[in-house]
Amino acid sequence: MKPPAIFLTVALLSVLGVTPALADCQIGDAKLEEAILQKPELRGKANRQTVRDLRNLRDAAITLWSYGRHEDCERLLGNIRELLAGPPMSSLGGNDEEDAETQMSAREPKVQRGAVRGRRADKDAKPLINIEELAPGLRADQIIGAEVRSADDKIVGEVRNIVFGTKDRRDYAIVASGGFFTPGKDSIVVPIRSLKVSQERDSFFLPMAEATVKTVPHMPDQDFKWLSDDAWRTRNDSLFADRP
């Protein structure tokens, strides 16, 4: 019997000739965004460029993983862990903000993810877009790993996986609800059609406040058996329906 859904990550690995058993580079284990939120020094002006560099390293690890370069991906994660656990960032060389901006002036700045304070309250904040109305559509690498925020603009986690191709056309984003790069056991199952996305395409928004997100039941199993449980999916999906 065919499984009820096609998993994006498995399909990608198959195209690249890599079996799921080899996909052992767990990018979430680096806990980069958690460290940024927990360490005030990482949010200081002197370390802004360093934080951008660490995020770029994390994104590079995702790219290596997507091409089946799992050993290289794990080595890169090791470098991230060492930088986070090593001496204070301000004591490291080459992280001066002005010098770094001068060196990288020819490069288009990347939208910074994971800000503690959201931007929805800003006077110039642009309206969010319903994901079903987005044109052109999003690539997989623009969704997986992206931050997810609540309706009141609080970080609630990141997209860890996507499930699509269900027979009833109910596609899902698996969101790690405990924060950035937390274990998958804390994930919630979000109907993709309920999401909104910023016009910069760097943040996804749930149709509920942070306090309500905490009441959403976690994904019941890691083997995706819940996809065959129509009653559970209906109850879960109703939590996200008909909300502003």
N, C-alpha and C positions, 0 to 999 in steps of 0.2 A: 504494500500500500504506500502510495506517495504521501509525503508529509503534507500537512495542510497549508504550508507556506514555504516560500523560497526565501532563505536568509541571505541578505546582501553580502555579508562578510564571507560566507561559505562560497557563494557564487564567485566572488572576486578571487578568492584563493584558488578555486578550481581553474579559472581562466589562466591564472599565473602558474599553474602546475604545482601548487603547494597544497598538501593535505592539511585538514584542520588540526591534526595531531601535532604539526610542527609550529602552529601559531602560538608559541609560548612566550612571546614578548609582551608582557602585561604593562602597557604604557601607564595605566592608572596607578600602578604601584609606586610610581615616582612621587605621587602626592604633591605635585608642584603647586597647584592653585591653593591647596590647603596650607602649604607653607607660606605662601604670599599673604593669605588672610590672617595667619596666626602670628607672623613675625613683623612687628611694626617697622623694623629697620629695612625690610624689603619694600615697604611702601614709601620710604623716604625719597626725597629728590635725588640724593646722591646715587641711588640704586635703580633709578627708572630704566636706564639703558640696560643694566644687568638683567632686570626682570624681563625686558623685551627679548634679550638674547636667550634667556632660559626658555621663554615661550617658543622662540624660533627653534631651539634645539628640540623641544617637545614635538613641535610640528614636523620637524625633520624625522624624528623617530616614527611618527605615524606614517610618513611617506615610505620609509624603509620597510616598515611592517607590511604596508599595502603591496609592496613589490616582492614580498617573500624573503626579504633580507633580515631574518629574525635575529641572527647572531649580531649583526651590525646594529640592529635596533636595540638589543639588550646592552651592548657596549655603550651606546649613546645614553641610554637611561642610567647606566652606571656613572657616567660623567655628570649627569644632572644631579644624581644623589650625592656625589662627592662635593659638588659646588654648594648644595644646600646644607650639607653637614659640616663643611669646612670652616675656615676662618670667616669673620664678619665680611660681608660683601664690600663694605667701604674700604677694607684694607687691601683688596685685590686691585691689580693694575688695570688700566684701560677701561674703566667704567665711568669716566668723567662725562657728564651729560653733554656739555657743549662740544667737547672733542668728538664724541661719538656722532653727534648730529652733523658736524662738519664732514666727517668721513663718509657719512651715509646720505649726504644731501641729494645725491642723484637717485635715491631710491624712494619710491612711493611709500609713505608711512602706512603701516598696517594698523587697522582698527584694533585697539587694545581690548581684549576680553577680560572678564573676571573682575571688573571694577567693583569695589565694595559698595559704593553708592551708584545707583542707576542714573540714567540720563532722562527718564521720562518726564521729570518735573521741570526740565530746562525749558525756557521760553521758546527756543528754536527747535525743540524736539519734533521730529517728523512723525506723522501717524503710522501706526503699525499696519501691516498688510496680512489679511487672511491668507494662510498658506495655499489654499486652493485657488486663490486669485493671483498668485505670484507669477509673473512672466518677465523673462524666461524662467523656467523652473530651476530647482537647485540640484547640484551634483551631490553625490553621496559624501564626498570629502568636505562639503560645506555643512553637512548636517552632523555626521559622527564627530564627536569631540566638541561640538559647539555648546556654549553655555545656555542654560535654561533658566528663565526668571519667572517669578510669579506675577500676577496682575498688579500687585503693589510694588513691583520692580525690585524684588529681593532675589538673590541667587539661590536657587533650590537644587542645582546639580548640572549635569551635562548629559548629552545624548551618547549612550554607549553602543547602541545597536539600532537597526531598523528591521522591521518585519513587514514584508509586503507580498502581494500576490495571493492573499487569502481568497477563498472561493466566494465570500460575500463582500469582497472589496473593502474590508475594514483593515486598513494598514496602521502600523503602530511605530512609535518611537519609544525605545527603552531608555528611561531616564534614571540615572543614578541620583536618588533623591537625598542622600546624606551629605551632598556637597560635591565638589570636584574630585573625580578619580577615586570614588569610594567603592567598596566591594559591590559586585553585582547583586548580592542578596538583598541590598537595600533599594533596589530599583522599583520604579513604578511603570505601569504600562499606559502610555498616553496615545489616544487616537490622533493620528497625524492631522486629520481634518480639523481638530479643535485648536491647533496651534496658530499663533500669529508670529510674524517675523519682522524684525526691524528693517528699515529700508537699506541700512548698511549691510544687511544679511549676516550680522555677526552674533545676534542674540535671538532666541526663541522665547515666546511668552505663553504661559499657561493661562487658561481662563478662570483662574481662582487665586485668592490671596495666599500668602505663605502659610498662614495658620491653617487654612483648609487643605493645602497640599500635605501637611503633616498627618492628616486624617485619612488620606488615600491608602488603601491596603497595598502592601508590597506584592510584587510579582510572585505568585505562589510556588513556582519551581524554576530551576535553572535549565531544564530540558525542554522548555516550551510546550509541555503537555497541555498547558492552559489554553492553547490555541484550539484544542478539540473540545473544550468545555464552553459551549455556547452560553450556558446560564451565567457562568462567571464573567465572561466577556461582556455580556449584556449589562450586568450589574456594574462592572467597572466602567464601561463606556458611558453609562448614564450619569456618572459623577462629573463628567466633563461636558455634558450636553446642556444646551439652553442657558449658557452663562454669558454675561456681557463680554 
